[in-house]
């Protein structure tokens, strides 16, 4: 996921600001996917499936922010 976000942010398709604004919808989607993928009906297992995906989303926000700041530094030098 962070690699995909890197390339999308490099092409200026998404930004860290957009990802931060849509954080609640992303967590909802991640929770739904984790509930479907989880083999049991236990809430603890669902959270164990969702936690790495939420962490990857947070890392992706950081990657998009780094790409965006590098783009702004490069645009300011021109």
C-alpha positions in Angstrom: 0.0 0.0 0.0 2.7 2.6 0.8 4.4 1.8 -2.6 1.1 2.4 -4.4 0.6 5.6 -2.5 4.1 6.7 -3.3 3.5 6.5 -7.1 0.0 8.0 -6.8 1.4 10.9 -4.8 4.3 11.3 -7.3 1.7 11.7 -10.1 -0.2 14.1 -7.9 -3.3 11.9 -7.9 -3.6 11.9 -4.1 -2.1 14.0 -1.3 -1.4 13.4 2.4 -4.1 16.1 3.1 -6.7 14.1 1.1 -5.8 10.9 2.9 -6.0 12.6 6.3 -9.4 14.0 5.5 -10.7 10.6 4.5 -9.2 8.7 7.4 -12.5 7.9 9.0 -13.9 6.4 5.8 -10.7 4.4 5.3 -10.9 3.0 8.8 -14.6 2.0 8.1 -13.6 0.3 4.9 -10.7 -1.5 6.6 -13.0 -2.7 9.4 -15.6 -4.0 6.9 -12.9 -5.9 4.9 -11.4 -7.3 8.2 -14.9 -8.4 9.3 -15.4 -10.2 6.0 -11.9 -11.8 5.9 -11.9 -12.9 9.6 -12.7 -16.6 9.8 -14.5 -16.2 13.2 -17.1 -13.8 14.6 -14.8 -12.7 17.4 -14.2 -8.9 17.6 -10.6 -9.5 18.8 -9.7 -11.4 15.6 -11.3 -8.7 13.5 -9.1 -6.0 15.3 -6.0 -8.2 14.8 -6.8 -8.3 11.1 -7.5 -4.6 10.9 -4.6 -3.2 12.9 -1.8 -3.9 10.3 -4.0 -2.4 7.5 -4.6 0.8 9.6 -0.8 0.9 10.3 -0.1 0.6 6.6 -2.5 3.4 5.9 -0.8 5.6 8.5 2.6 4.9 6.9 1.1 5.7 3.5 0.0 9.1 4.8 3.6 9.7 5.9 4.9 8.6 2.5 2.4 10.9 0.7 3.5 13.8 2.9 7.2 13.2 2.1 6.5 13.1 -1.6 4.4 16.3 -1.3 7.0 18.2 0.7 9.7 17.1 -1.8 7.5 18.3 -4.7 6.9 21.7 -3.0 10.7 22.1 -2.3 11.4 21.4 -5.9 8.7 23.8 -7.2 9.9 26.6 -4.9 13.4 26.3 -6.3 12.3 26.9 -9.9 
